[in-house]
Amino acid sequence: MTVIAAVLHLAGFLAPAFVTGSLLWLAAGLWRAGRRRRLSLGLLVLAGAAVLFAGLAYFGRDGKIATYAALVLVQGTLVWWLRRR
């Protein structure tokens, strides 16, 4: 596998965490959070990436519906917590 193929593969793997986190960030209005807005988006994407890697480690493959359900649950809970702060 070439370096470019590896980077594209990793980007495709992390895309659900970025897209879901970005949509939740916009929908919850966290983009108006002043100086913490980039931090909140970064936390959402980082938490989503951690869930995706945990799902890959647990199931041994990518793309399981249970992993995506956990992704939404974790990021949704994090948005709830960030809104309450």
C-alpha positions, 0 to 999 in steps of 0.5 A: 500500500502506498502512502497516499493510499494509506492516508486516503484509507485513514481519511475514509475511516475517520470520515464518519467521526468528522461528519457526525461531529461537525453536524452535531456541532452545528446543530447544537449551536456550539459554533457560537461558543466563543473561544471554545468553539474549536475546542468543542469541535476537536473534542467531538471529532477526537471522541468519535475517532476513539469510538471508531478505533475501539470498534475496530479493535473489538470487532476486528473489522470496520463498518459495524452498525454497533460501532456507528450507534456507539459513535452517535451515542458518545458524540451526542452525550458529549454535545449534551455535556458541552451545552450544559457547561 
